[in-house]
Structure formats: structure tokens, C-alpha cells
Amino acid sequence: MLASALIVFWSSLGLLVLCYILYPILIALWALVFPRRIESKEHTPTLTLLIPAHNEEKVIRKKLEESLSLDWEKNKLEILVISDASDDATDEIVKQHADKGVRLLRLPKRQGKLGALISGVESASGEILVFTDANTTIEKKALRRLIAPLSDPAVGCVAGEQIIRGKEGSSAGEGLYWRYESFIKRAESKSGNVCGADGSLYALRRELFCKKNPPWLVMDDLLISLWAVREGARITYCPQACAYEAGTHALSLEFKRKARILAGSIGSMRLLGRLFFRPIALKLICHKLLRWASPFLMLLLLAANIYLQTTSPPPPWRGYEIALFCQVIFYALAGIGLAIELSPLSQGRLTYFPLYFMLTNIAQLWGFVGLLTGRYKPYWTKLR
């Protein structure tokens, strides 16, 4: 039993360290020593900006006004709003901008976000598809920066930079997480391929769009962007193409969002399994699969550590005591952060990262449960 506990402890710890610490360092070193460069230059193909929307009356007017002010040739930019059976004032607001070049595609029956995007792409006229969300603010010059890498024929998809802004607390933790993610994406991009784009802003060659719409939940941005890699193209990252999104101000909403992302991401991998026979496989394992497995690894690590400290006689190496102490302190900080979040007090920097990290992992556990029980449907509900 002692030998089993030692194996569980060291394998769990090793995989967690690989996932969160070693992988970012190793991929950054690889990008530094063996960079894969791209020929990025400004060019102006025709674009279709696709904005899927379901009951977005609170944000759609601002989104359209900002989209119309983007720095791109007006005769080469099509703005297409796909209303997924909205039953509020979304459609009416979009129609008010028809004379400015905004087009509405109304779907009479809900199809979910991926279904809405498939319908939108079939109706789009642009050579390059640009995907964005209704609640995202795109920087004025972001399109020129986003499209430039597509001048390289090897590049099929370009991921923009999502910047989370909002109050301190959970949103601060979310912002720190995205800065960490940005560092990894930069290294992945320089070394070859990024492990997917975020739905706030990314561009894709029209011919590489994935038209598969399974009856289970998928993450449309992950599926669509990685499908380009599956088809032999390269997905790169452009941190200068910025899109801003408000942080989630309620922990309960952020919890639900992350649980759904986990379920949808695993659903997407059912269609992207072929990528695990490509060079991107190691990145997907370290950046995606180990992240999704991390709540189970953390539980195994804690259980094995407790067993090693309570067995008689305990192992002679005091490192197990230190490891258990560090885990207890980290979880305690997360608990304190939760207590502060539920109180009128302001969240401190010492507690918001442990809180956000634990929120993410517990949400992933809940997402696994939801995936196994069939709780999630291929329709999305606004959580921000």
C-alpha cells in the first residue's frame, strides 16, 4: 500500500508540475531555439464579421456601432449578425443598422452557437471569416493586425488577444489567468501551432471552416480553430489584435461557464481526435488534457499525501510534510478568498488567484459530471 501511495503521489505531482510549470517553460525555450516564423504583411481581402446572437438587446447596439467604426475598407467588410431565434429586441436593433451595411440573418428555430455560425458562413460573402461575440469590444485597428498573418499561405487561422477587464476579486483572478495563457500562446505560436482560439476574436480562411454540427455540446471556437490544423494549416496567435470582455462578477456564473467549457471542450475533441497523431499532440496533452485532468490529480495528490503522513512509520523524507503543508495553505487561501468574495470586503491579491484556480478545477469536476449525465445541450445561455 505504501508503494502505491508513493507512485500516486509522485505521478500526480509530476503531471501537475508538467502541466502548469514545466510545459510553459519548455515550450518557451523551444520557441526561442527553434522558432517557426511567418511572413506577416498588411493586405486587404474581403472580410465577413460574424456575430452570433441570442437575446443580446442589451449589448448589440454598442457592438454594431463599434464594428462599423473598425479600421477596414468599408466595401470589403460585411457585418453579419446571426440571430439564433432571439425573442427580444435584438433583431429590431440590428435592422436599424441595415442602411449602414449591417445584415441580419434570422434563424426561426434555435440551432445553438455552432449551428448559427454554420448558417452564417453559408450566407457570408467574405474571403476571410472573422468571429466575435456580441459582448466583446474589438480595438479599432485590431482587424488589420489580425488579418496580416494570413498573408502567409501556411497560416489558416489567427487567434486574437482576449483581455478581461472588470472589478477586483474573481475578475482579477480571471485576468491573471488570461495573462498566463497569453504567455503560453505566444510561445506555442512561435513554435508552430496554438492550441485553439478564443471566441472573442479570431480569423479563419473560409475554405477551412468546419461544417460539422454534432448533436452534443462542443466549444465552437476550439473546434473551428483547431479544424484548420486538422486540415493541414497553421493556427497562429496575434497578441496585438485585442478584444476586450468584462470579467464575470458573480462566482456562480463563472463556475457554470467553466463547467460548460470543460464539457464542450471534451465534446470538441471527439471530432478532433486525428490531431493526436500530429505534431500538435504533445501541446494538446500538456495544455488541454492535463488541465482537464488536474482536479482528479489534485485529489489523488492530497489523498496520497495524507496517507503518507498518517501511515506508521511515516516516510523518513520531510518533503512530504512540506508538500502537505503547502496544499493546506493553498486551499485555505482559496477558502479565505471565497469568504471575502461573499462579503463586502475587497479581494486581496494573495487570495484571488487560489480562489480562481480552485473555482476552475471544481467547475471542471462539475463539468465532467454534467457530461456523463447528459446535462448539457448544444444551446448556449448568456452568463456574463
VMD Tcl script that draws the C-alpha trace (Angstrom):
set ca {
  {0.00 0.00 0.00}
  {2.88 2.35 0.82}
  {4.44 1.74 -2.59}
  {1.11 2.51 -4.31}
  {0.73 5.74 -2.34}
  {4.26 6.79 -3.35}
  {3.51 6.09 -7.02}
  {0.23 8.04 -6.87}
  {1.90 10.94 -5.04}
  {4.84 11.35 -7.39}
  {2.93 10.72 -10.62}
  {0.18 13.18 -9.67}
  {2.67 15.81 -8.55}
  {4.80 15.29 -11.65}
  {1.88 15.67 -14.05}
  {0.65 18.82 -12.29}
  {4.12 20.36 -12.36}
  {4.47 19.42 -16.04}
  {1.09 20.95 -16.88}
  {1.34 24.27 -15.04}
  {5.07 24.96 -14.71}
  {7.34 22.83 -16.89}
  {5.27 22.97 -20.06}
  {5.17 26.80 -20.26}
  {8.93 26.92 -19.62}
  {9.78 24.16 -22.10}
  {7.56 25.49 -24.88}
  {9.02 28.97 -24.40}
  {12.56 27.56 -24.67}
  {11.60 25.54 -27.74}
  {10.17 28.66 -29.39}
  {13.37 30.54 -28.60}
  {15.70 27.87 -30.01}
  {13.56 26.58 -32.91}
  {11.23 29.45 -33.92}
  {8.85 28.96 -36.85}
  {8.47 32.31 -38.49}
  {5.62 33.59 -40.62}
  {5.52 36.20 -43.37}
  {3.11 38.75 -41.95}
  {2.25 41.78 -44.05}
  {-0.78 44.01 -44.42}
  {-3.27 43.04 -47.10}
  {-6.98 43.70 -47.52}
  {-9.08 40.67 -48.50}
  {-12.84 40.83 -48.18}
  {-14.00 40.04 -44.63}
  {-17.21 38.86 -43.06}
  {-17.52 39.72 -39.37}
  {-19.83 37.07 -37.90}
  {-21.69 37.95 -34.71}
  {-23.91 35.14 -33.34}
  {-26.62 36.48 -31.05}
  {-29.42 35.15 -28.91}
  {-31.30 37.81 -26.92}
  {-28.47 40.35 -26.94}
  {-30.59 43.53 -26.87}
  {-28.50 45.00 -24.04}
  {-25.22 44.93 -25.96}
  {-25.94 44.54 -29.67}
  {-26.35 48.26 -30.48}
  {-22.97 49.14 -28.99}
  {-21.41 46.12 -30.70}
  {-22.67 47.21 -34.12}
  {-21.59 50.82 -33.68}
  {-18.11 49.69 -32.69}
  {-17.98 47.20 -35.57}
  {-18.92 49.91 -38.08}
  {-16.04 52.07 -36.82}
  {-13.36 49.37 -37.27}
  {-10.38 50.29 -39.40}
  {-11.08 48.38 -42.61}
  {-12.21 49.28 -46.12}
  {-15.99 49.61 -45.89}
  {-16.58 47.99 -49.28}
  {-14.59 44.96 -48.12}
  {-16.21 44.45 -44.72}
  {-19.51 42.62 -44.31}
  {-21.07 42.67 -40.84}
  {-23.41 39.74 -40.40}
  {-25.49 39.19 -37.27}
  {-26.92 35.67 -36.94}
  {-29.91 35.84 -34.63}
  {-30.48 32.41 -33.16}
  {-34.26 32.74 -32.74}
  {-33.96 35.80 -30.49}
  {-37.26 36.73 -28.84}
  {-36.25 40.15 -27.51}
  {-35.43 43.38 -29.38}
  {-32.15 42.09 -30.87}
  {-33.49 41.73 -34.41}
  {-35.14 45.15 -34.42}
  {-31.94 46.86 -33.27}
  {-29.92 45.10 -35.99}
  {-32.45 46.13 -38.66}
  {-31.99 49.76 -37.63}
  {-28.39 49.49 -38.88}
  {-29.27 47.90 -42.23}
  {-28.70 51.15 -44.12}
  {-25.14 51.25 -42.75}
  {-24.24 47.86 -44.19}
  {-25.20 45.53 -41.35}
  {-27.01 42.38 -42.43}
  {-29.33 40.26 -40.28}
  {-29.72 36.51 -40.71}
  {-32.69 35.41 -38.64}
  {-32.92 31.74 -37.69}
  {-36.55 30.84 -36.89}
  {-35.56 27.93 -34.66}
  {-32.69 27.72 -32.18}
  {-29.66 25.89 -33.54}
  {-27.08 26.69 -30.88}
  {-23.99 28.80 -31.45}
  {-22.19 26.40 -33.78}
  {-25.35 25.84 -35.82}
  {-25.85 29.59 -36.06}
  {-22.27 30.07 -37.26}
  {-22.65 27.35 -39.89}
  {-25.74 29.12 -41.24}
  {-23.89 32.42 -41.13}
  {-20.87 31.11 -43.06}
  {-23.16 29.70 -45.76}
  {-24.59 33.20 -46.17}
  {-21.29 35.08 -45.84}
  {-19.52 36.66 -48.80}
  {-16.05 37.36 -47.38}
  {-12.86 35.51 -48.28}
  {-11.83 35.62 -44.62}
  {-14.22 34.89 -41.76}
  {-13.79 36.88 -38.54}
  {-15.60 35.52 -35.49}
  {-16.50 37.61 -32.47}
  {-19.04 37.68 -29.64}
  {-21.79 40.23 -29.09}
  {-20.40 41.26 -25.69}
  {-16.84 41.77 -26.95}
  {-15.26 45.14 -27.73}
  {-12.75 44.99 -30.59}
  {-9.94 47.52 -30.75}
  {-10.28 49.83 -33.76}
  {-7.13 48.62 -35.57}
  {-7.43 45.00 -34.46}
  {-8.64 43.69 -37.82}
  {-5.53 44.88 -39.69}
  {-3.30 43.20 -37.13}
  {-5.41 40.05 -37.06}
  {-5.52 39.59 -40.84}
  {-1.83 40.35 -41.54}
  {-0.53 36.83 -40.65}
  {-2.96 35.35 -43.20}
  {-0.72 36.81 -45.93}
  {1.39 33.70 -45.24}
  {-0.24 30.83 -47.21}
  {0.71 28.34 -44.47}
  {-1.46 30.16 -41.90}
  {-5.12 29.21 -41.87}
  {-6.34 30.71 -38.61}
  {-5.26 33.64 -36.42}
  {-6.26 33.94 -32.77}
  {-6.65 37.39 -31.27}
  {-5.91 38.50 -27.73}
  {-8.73 38.44 -25.20}
  {-8.31 40.96 -22.39}
  {-10.51 40.60 -19.33}
  {-11.37 43.80 -17.54}
  {-13.61 44.33 -14.55}
  {-13.66 44.60 -10.81}
  {-11.12 43.20 -8.43}
  {-11.72 39.74 -6.99}
  {-12.82 36.94 -9.26}
  {-12.32 39.08 -12.34}
  {-8.80 39.94 -11.17}
  {-8.07 36.23 -10.87}
  {-9.54 35.72 -14.31}
  {-7.35 38.49 -15.71}
  {-4.23 36.90 -14.17}
  {-5.21 33.56 -15.70}
  {-5.53 35.13 -19.16}
  {-2.09 36.78 -18.85}
  {-0.65 33.36 -18.01}
  {-2.50 31.90 -21.00}
  {-1.22 34.69 -23.24}
  {2.38 33.84 -22.33}
  {1.81 30.19 -23.29}
  {0.04 31.12 -26.53}
  {2.90 33.37 -27.61}
  {5.36 30.51 -27.13}
  {3.10 27.99 -28.85}
  {2.61 30.31 -31.78}
  {6.34 30.89 -32.24}
  {6.96 27.14 -32.09}
  {4.26 26.18 -34.58}
  {0.60 26.00 -33.61}
  {-1.54 27.46 -30.86}
  {-3.93 25.04 -29.10}
  {-7.07 26.84 -30.22}
  {-8.54 30.34 -30.41}
  {-10.91 32.16 -28.09}
  {-14.34 33.09 -29.43}
  {-13.93 36.77 -28.60}
  {-11.87 37.34 -31.78}
  {-10.27 35.08 -34.38}
  {-9.98 34.91 -38.17}
  {-10.17 31.91 -40.49}
  {-9.79 31.20 -44.18}
  {-13.27 30.46 -45.47}
  {-12.32 27.12 -47.08}
  {-11.08 25.78 -43.72}
  {-14.36 26.26 -41.86}
  {-15.69 23.16 -40.10}
  {-19.31 22.45 -41.06}
  {-19.84 19.54 -38.69}
  {-22.60 20.17 -36.15}
  {-22.90 17.18 -33.80}
  {-25.93 16.67 -31.54}
  {-23.76 17.06 -28.43}
  {-22.22 20.15 -26.86}
  {-18.97 21.43 -28.38}
  {-16.91 24.60 -27.91}
  {-17.32 26.26 -31.30}
  {-14.12 28.35 -31.09}
  {-11.95 25.36 -30.13}
  {-13.48 23.13 -32.81}
  {-13.42 25.69 -35.63}
  {-9.89 26.93 -34.97}
  {-8.29 23.51 -34.47}
  {-10.13 22.16 -37.51}
  {-7.79 24.36 -39.57}
  {-4.83 22.45 -38.10}
  {-6.62 19.19 -38.81}
  {-6.84 20.27 -42.46}
  {-3.11 20.95 -42.60}
  {-2.99 24.71 -41.99}
  {-1.31 26.57 -39.17}
  {-3.03 28.46 -36.36}
  {-1.04 31.39 -35.02}
  {-1.56 33.98 -32.30}
  {-1.63 37.76 -32.71}
  {-1.49 39.43 -29.27}
  {-1.67 42.88 -30.90}
  {-5.23 42.18 -32.11}
  {-7.04 42.96 -28.87}
  {-10.63 42.23 -27.88}
  {-11.96 43.30 -24.50}
  {-14.53 41.47 -22.42}
  {-15.94 42.21 -19.00}
  {-14.98 39.78 -16.27}
  {-17.63 37.64 -14.63}
  {-18.71 39.47 -11.47}
  {-20.53 36.52 -9.88}
  {-18.68 33.37 -8.88}
  {-21.74 31.25 -9.55}
  {-21.87 32.41 -13.18}
  {-18.15 31.89 -13.67}
  {-18.50 28.41 -12.17}
  {-21.27 27.49 -14.61}
  {-19.35 28.93 -17.55}
  {-16.20 26.96 -16.80}
  {-18.11 23.73 -16.22}
  {-19.79 24.14 -19.59}
  {-16.47 24.94 -21.28}
  {-15.00 21.69 -19.96}
  {-17.92 19.63 -21.24}
  {-17.86 21.35 -24.62}
  {-14.10 21.06 -24.99}
  {-14.18 17.32 -24.45}
  {-17.08 17.14 -26.89}
  {-14.97 19.00 -29.44}
  {-12.11 16.55 -29.07}
  {-14.42 13.76 -30.23}
  {-14.25 15.40 -33.66}
  {-10.58 16.39 -33.42}
  {-9.11 13.06 -32.37}
  {-6.98 12.90 -35.51}
  {-4.87 15.75 -34.13}
  {-3.34 13.37 -31.59}
  {-1.44 11.78 -34.47}
  {0.01 15.16 -35.49}
  {2.95 17.18 -34.11}
  {0.49 19.31 -32.12}
  {-0.40 16.26 -29.98}
  {2.13 16.97 -27.20}
  {0.85 20.52 -26.86}
  {-2.76 19.33 -26.65}
  {-1.85 16.78 -23.99}
  {0.07 19.25 -21.82}
  {-2.05 22.35 -22.41}
  {-5.51 20.78 -22.64}
  {-5.84 17.19 -21.44}
  {-3.71 17.56 -18.32}
  {-5.57 20.78 -17.44}
  {-8.87 18.92 -17.65}
  {-7.45 16.09 -15.55}
  {-5.92 18.41 -12.94}
  {-8.83 18.28 -10.43}
  {-8.51 14.49 -10.29}
  {-4.72 14.75 -10.00}
  {-5.08 17.25 -7.14}
  {-7.45 14.93 -5.27}
  {-5.13 11.96 -5.77}
  {-2.13 14.02 -4.66}
  {-3.85 15.17 -1.48}
  {-5.16 11.69 -0.61}
  {-1.76 10.06 -1.18}
  {-0.02 12.81 0.79}
  {-2.38 12.38 3.76}
  {-1.87 8.62 3.69}
  {1.91 9.02 3.63}
  {1.77 11.30 6.66}
  {-0.59 9.13 8.68}
  {0.97 5.75 7.95}
  {3.18 4.23 10.61}
  {6.07 4.67 10.43}
  {5.84 7.71 8.13}
  {8.34 8.06 5.26}
  {11.66 9.49 6.55}
  {11.78 12.34 3.99}
  {10.29 15.55 5.42}
  {9.39 16.76 1.94}
  {6.01 15.03 2.25}
  {5.21 17.19 5.28}
  {6.14 20.31 3.34}
  {4.03 19.21 0.36}
  {1.01 18.63 2.59}
  {1.55 21.94 4.37}
  {1.69 23.80 1.03}
  {-1.52 22.16 -0.15}
  {-3.35 23.00 3.07}
  {-2.17 26.64 2.90}
  {-3.20 26.95 -0.75}
  {-6.68 25.52 -0.12}
  {-7.01 27.70 2.98}
  {-6.22 30.81 0.92}
  {-8.86 29.74 -1.59}
  {-11.37 29.33 1.25}
  {-10.48 32.74 2.65}
  {-10.83 34.20 -0.84}
  {-14.30 32.67 -1.12}
  {-15.31 34.12 2.25}
  {-14.07 37.55 1.16}
  {-15.86 37.26 -2.18}
  {-19.14 36.58 -0.38}
  {-18.57 39.52 1.97}
  {-18.49 43.29 1.34}
  {-14.69 43.27 1.66}
  {-12.30 43.83 -1.25}
  {-10.49 40.75 -2.55}
  {-6.74 40.75 -1.92}
  {-4.09 39.66 -4.42}
  {-2.92 36.91 -2.09}
  {-6.28 35.14 -2.23}
  {-7.82 35.82 -5.63}
  {-5.51 33.50 -7.61}
  {-6.01 30.47 -5.30}
  {-9.74 31.18 -5.38}
  {-9.89 31.41 -9.17}
  {-7.67 28.34 -9.60}
  {-9.83 26.25 -7.28}
  {-13.04 27.61 -8.81}
  {-11.79 26.46 -12.21}
  {-10.89 22.97 -11.06}
  {-14.05 22.37 -9.05}
  {-16.07 23.64 -12.02}
  {-14.26 21.16 -14.23}
  {-15.27 18.35 -11.90}
  {-18.85 19.54 -12.13}
  {-18.49 19.73 -15.90}
  {-17.39 16.09 -16.00}
  {-20.47 15.12 -14.01}
  {-22.67 17.12 -16.36}
  {-21.03 15.50 -19.37}
  {-21.61 11.99 -18.02}
  {-25.22 12.71 -17.06}
  {-26.10 14.47 -20.33}
  {-26.94 17.75 -18.60}
  {-25.57 19.99 -21.37}
  {-27.37 20.73 -24.62}
  {-25.91 22.39 -27.75}
  {-27.59 25.72 -26.91}
  {-25.86 28.46 -25.00}
  {-27.19 30.78 -22.36}
  {-25.57 34.13 -21.63}
  {-23.70 34.03 -18.31}
  {-21.85 37.36 -18.33}
}
mol new
graphics top color blue
foreach p $ca { graphics top sphere $p radius 0.5 }
foreach p [lrange $ca 0 end-1] q [lrange $ca 1 end] { graphics top cylinder $p $q radius 0.2 }
display resetview
